[in-house]
Amino acid sequence: MAKPTQATIRKLFALSGNFCAFAGCNQHVVDPETEVILGEICHIHAKSAGGPRYAPQQSEKERNAYDNLILLCATHHKLVDTRPDKFPAKDLKGMKQVREENFGRKEQAGDETIAKLLLQVYTDALTVGHVAGDLNVTSTGSVHVKKAVRKVNIAPAPGTIGADQALLRYVEYLIKRYKEYASKDPFSSRKFSHAAIRNTISAKFGGIVKNISAGKADDLIAFLQDKIGKTSIAKMNKSKGQRSYSTYDEFQAKYGS
């Protein structure tokens, strides 16, 4: 059976802004903290007869084209396909358009990695039906359902932060320092979220850290250094003439290979 192309999914992911397209859902397609694939490729009009919102006039190519696909979290994928009467095609297209207008961005080198993993999850799920939560089997023989590999473990694309291990280590050092300081803020009464900083980075810079373009590294580093500097501990350090983080060159001199 035909499936969407990698180029199509790359575009779909970039314009999703790394969010499930369902209205009001804040679930990421790829978790910024763990880099686990959480989203799923969903057909607006079903890929085969008998499926939700199936459009018989569509060609095979149209069924797997960008206009007929939407990225949803597993929960909302199951919901819209179980109740196509409540979620017709026009509503899904509207949700997709709103999400793209608010969070969409240009494609980046690291999106290739995400597209490969989303397609891998999609391919692994082809033997499992999503109708009313039941398992639909067309084969009369034994059925083997391969567990989807949902962890992003493909080598980062050239030109990304992840492709430069020295740069990646420094960015991760700054993230760790920020979380260390912010989580111990003696003047904050709010519960600290360790995932929040990566969520912010994903929204502001268009992806998980290792897939962000290396051309944005200086801006990301400046952003993280500023975040550290605004913590109460960093301000107290400054008042005592103490620094709160190393520069890139200092870090490399100390920890670089």
C-alpha positions as CSV (number, residue, x, y, z in Angstrom):
1,M,0.0,0.0,0.0
2,A,1.3,3.5,-0.9
3,K,2.2,5.8,1.9
4,P,3.1,9.5,2.3
5,T,6.5,10.6,1.1
6,Q,9.2,11.8,3.5
7,A,9.1,15.3,1.9
8,T,5.4,15.5,2.6
9,I,5.8,14.6,6.3
10,R,8.7,16.9,6.7
11,K,6.5,19.8,5.5
12,L,3.6,18.6,7.6
13,F,5.8,18.6,10.8
14,A,7.3,22.0,10.1
15,L,3.9,23.6,9.6
16,S,2.5,21.8,12.7
17,G,4.9,23.7,14.9
18,N,5.5,20.4,16.7
19,F,1.9,20.4,18.1
20,C,-1.1,18.1,17.8
21,A,-3.5,20.0,15.5
22,F,-6.6,19.2,17.5
23,A,-8.1,22.4,18.9
24,G,-6.9,23.2,22.4
25,C,-4.4,20.3,22.6
26,N,-0.9,21.2,23.8
27,Q,0.6,17.8,23.2
28,H,3.9,17.9,21.2
29,V,4.5,15.7,18.2
30,V,8.0,15.1,19.5
31,D,8.5,15.6,23.2
32,P,11.2,18.3,23.6
33,E,12.5,16.8,26.9
34,T,12.8,13.1,26.0
35,E,12.7,13.4,22.2
36,V,10.1,10.6,22.1
37,I,7.7,10.6,19.1
38,L,4.2,11.2,20.5
39,G,2.3,12.3,17.4
40,E,0.8,10.2,14.6
41,I,0.1,10.8,10.9
42,C,-3.7,10.9,10.4
43,H,-5.6,10.8,7.1
44,I,-8.4,13.4,6.9
45,H,-10.1,11.3,4.3
46,A,-9.4,7.6,5.0
47,K,-6.7,5.8,3.0
48,S,-9.0,2.9,2.2
49,A,-12.7,2.2,1.7
50,G,-14.7,1.7,4.9
51,G,-12.4,4.0,6.9
52,P,-13.4,7.3,8.5
53,R,-14.4,10.1,6.1
54,Y,-13.4,8.0,3.1
55,A,-13.7,9.9,-0.2
56,P,-14.0,7.5,-3.1
57,Q,-13.3,10.2,-5.7
58,Q,-9.7,10.6,-4.3
59,S,-6.8,9.0,-6.1
60,E,-4.1,7.1,-4.2
61,K,-1.8,10.0,-4.6
62,E,-4.3,12.5,-3.2
63,R,-5.0,10.3,-0.2
64,N,-1.3,10.5,0.8
65,A,-0.8,14.1,-0.2
66,Y,-0.1,16.9,2.2
67,D,-3.7,18.3,1.9
68,N,-5.2,15.1,3.2
69,L,-2.9,14.6,6.2
70,I,-2.8,16.0,9.7
71,L,-0.6,15.4,12.7
72,L,-2.4,14.4,15.9
73,C,-1.5,13.0,19.3
74,A,-2.6,9.3,19.8
75,T,-5.6,10.3,21.9
76,H,-7.1,12.7,19.4
77,H,-6.2,10.4,16.4
78,K,-8.3,7.7,18.0
79,L,-11.1,10.2,18.9
80,V,-11.5,11.7,15.4
81,D,-11.4,8.3,13.7
82,T,-13.7,6.7,16.1
83,R,-16.3,9.5,15.8
84,P,-16.1,10.7,12.2
85,D,-19.7,11.9,12.5
86,K,-18.5,14.4,15.1
87,F,-15.3,15.3,13.3
88,P,-16.0,15.6,9.6
89,A,-13.2,16.4,7.1
90,K,-13.9,20.2,7.0
91,D,-13.5,20.4,10.8
92,L,-10.1,18.6,10.7
93,K,-8.9,20.9,7.8
94,G,-10.0,23.9,9.8
95,M,-8.0,22.7,12.9
96,K,-5.0,22.1,10.7
97,Q,-5.2,25.5,9.2
98,V,-5.5,27.3,12.5
99,R,-2.5,25.4,13.9
100,E,-0.4,26.2,10.9
101,E,-1.2,29.9,11.0
102,N,-0.3,30.2,14.6
103,F,2.7,27.8,15.0
104,G,3.9,26.9,11.5
105,R,7.5,27.6,10.5
106,K,9.9,27.0,7.6
107,E,11.4,23.6,7.2
108,Q,14.8,23.0,8.9
109,A,17.5,20.4,8.4
110,G,16.6,18.5,11.5
111,D,13.0,17.9,10.3
112,E,14.3,15.1,8.1
113,T,15.0,13.1,11.2
114,I,11.5,13.6,12.6
115,A,9.9,12.8,9.2
116,K,11.7,9.4,9.1
117,L,10.6,8.5,12.6
118,L,7.0,9.6,12.0
119,L,6.9,7.4,8.9
120,Q,8.4,4.5,10.8
121,V,5.7,4.7,13.4
122,Y,3.1,5.1,10.6
123,T,4.4,2.0,8.8
124,D,4.6,-0.1,12.0
125,A,0.9,0.8,12.7
126,L,-0.4,-0.2,9.3
127,T,-1.4,-3.7,10.6
128,V,-3.4,-2.2,13.4
129,G,-6.9,-0.8,12.9
130,H,-8.1,2.4,14.6
131,V,-11.8,1.9,14.2
132,A,-13.7,2.1,17.6
133,G,-10.5,0.9,19.4
134,D,-10.7,-2.6,17.8
135,L,-7.9,-4.6,16.2
136,N,-8.9,-5.2,12.5
137,V,-7.0,-8.0,10.9
138,T,-7.3,-8.8,7.1
139,S,-4.9,-11.8,7.1
140,T,-6.1,-15.3,7.8
141,G,-2.7,-16.4,9.2
142,S,-0.7,-15.3,12.2
143,V,-0.5,-11.6,12.9
144,H,2.7,-10.1,14.2
145,V,2.4,-6.4,15.3
146,K,5.8,-4.8,15.5
147,K,6.2,-2.3,18.3
148,A,6.8,1.2,16.9
149,V,10.2,2.7,17.6
150,R,9.3,6.1,18.9
151,K,12.7,7.4,20.1
152,V,14.5,9.8,17.9
153,N,17.8,8.0,17.4
154,I,18.8,8.9,13.9
155,A,22.1,10.9,13.5
156,P,21.4,14.6,13.4
157,A,21.4,16.2,10.0
158,P,24.4,18.3,8.9
159,G,24.1,22.0,9.8
160,T,22.2,21.3,13.0
161,I,23.4,21.9,16.6
162,G,23.3,18.1,17.2
163,A,25.8,17.6,14.4
164,D,28.4,19.6,16.4
165,Q,28.9,17.7,19.6
166,A,30.9,20.5,21.2
167,L,28.2,23.0,20.6
168,L,25.5,20.5,21.7
169,R,27.3,19.9,25.0
170,Y,27.6,23.6,25.8
171,V,23.9,24.2,25.1
172,E,22.9,21.2,27.3
173,Y,25.2,22.6,30.0
174,L,23.4,25.9,29.9
175,I,20.0,24.2,30.1
176,K,21.1,22.1,33.0
177,R,22.5,25.2,34.8
178,Y,19.2,27.1,34.2
179,K,17.1,24.2,35.6
180,E,19.5,23.9,38.6
181,Y,19.1,27.6,39.5
182,A,15.5,28.1,38.6
183,S,14.3,24.9,40.5
184,K,16.0,26.2,43.7
185,D,14.7,29.7,43.5
186,P,14.1,30.7,47.2
187,F,11.6,33.4,46.2
188,S,9.4,31.4,43.9
189,S,6.2,29.8,45.3
190,R,5.3,28.0,42.0
191,K,6.2,24.4,41.3
192,F,9.1,24.3,38.9
193,S,8.6,22.4,35.6
194,H,11.8,20.9,34.3
195,A,10.2,20.4,30.8
196,A,9.2,24.1,30.5
197,I,12.5,25.3,29.2
198,R,12.7,22.8,26.4
199,N,9.1,23.5,25.5
200,T,10.0,27.2,25.3
201,I,13.1,26.5,23.2
202,S,11.0,24.3,20.8
203,A,8.4,27.0,20.3
204,K,10.9,29.9,20.0
205,F,13.6,28.2,17.9
206,G,11.4,25.7,15.9
207,G,12.4,22.3,17.2
208,I,14.2,20.1,19.8
209,V,17.7,21.3,20.6
210,K,19.8,18.9,18.5
211,N,17.6,19.6,15.4
212,I,17.8,23.4,15.6
213,S,19.9,25.0,12.8
214,A,23.5,25.7,13.9
215,G,22.9,29.2,12.5
216,K,20.6,29.9,15.4
217,A,23.1,28.7,18.0
218,D,24.3,32.2,19.0
219,D,20.7,33.3,19.6
220,L,19.9,30.2,21.5
221,I,23.0,30.5,23.7
222,A,22.3,34.2,24.4
223,F,18.7,33.3,25.3
224,L,19.8,30.6,27.8
225,Q,22.5,32.9,29.3
226,D,19.8,35.6,29.8
227,K,17.4,33.1,31.4
228,I,20.2,32.0,33.8
229,G,21.0,35.6,34.6
230,K,17.4,36.4,35.5
231,T,17.3,33.7,38.2
232,S,17.5,34.8,41.8
233,I,20.6,32.7,42.4
234,A,22.4,34.2,39.5
235,K,21.5,37.7,40.7
236,M,22.9,36.9,44.2
237,N,26.0,35.5,42.6
238,K,26.4,38.7,40.6
239,S,26.1,40.8,43.8
240,K,29.0,38.8,45.2
241,G,31.1,39.2,42.1
242,Q,30.6,35.6,41.2
243,R,29.7,34.3,37.7
244,S,26.9,31.8,37.1
245,Y,28.1,30.1,33.9
246,S,31.1,29.6,31.8
247,T,31.4,31.0,28.3
248,Y,31.6,28.7,25.3
249,D,35.4,29.0,25.1
250,E,35.9,28.4,28.8
251,F,33.6,25.4,28.7
252,Q,35.5,23.9,25.8
253,A,38.9,24.5,27.4
254,K,37.7,22.7,30.5
255,Y,35.6,19.9,29.1
256,G,36.3,19.7,25.4
257,S,38.2,16.7,23.9
